[in-house]
Amino acid sequence: MPRPRLCRRIRFNPQITYFKPRGVPMVDLEIIELTSEEVEALRLKNIKNLDQNECAKQMHTSQSTFQRILSSAYKKTANALINGKAISINRL
């Protein structure tokens, strides 16, 4: 049985929850879902320009876990942008 997930500190709850390619109806798009953890990791690293250790401290997680969350967010975002998919942001 896997260990239960720890609560991570998320200090950002976006008002916008969907991004999609312009001119393509939502029914025709595959949706990539970003978790609130992934959005917070992107915000801390890229918007606030913090280093990974500081980001991990703010999210109450280890640096290696923060790196995994950030890598997952980058992969999903790149997949959506390059392959023309919609991005759904799961809110808290």
DAUR-V226299 format. One record per helix or strand. SS is the DSSP state (~ for helix, > for strand). FROM is the first residue (numbers start at 0). TO is the last residue. If there is no record, write none. Layout:
ss & from & to
SS & FROM & TO
SS & FROM & TO
//
This chain:
ss & from & to
> & 17 & 18
~ & 25 & 27
> & 30 & 33
~ & 35 & 46
~ & 51 & 58
~ & 62 & 82
> & 85 & 88
//
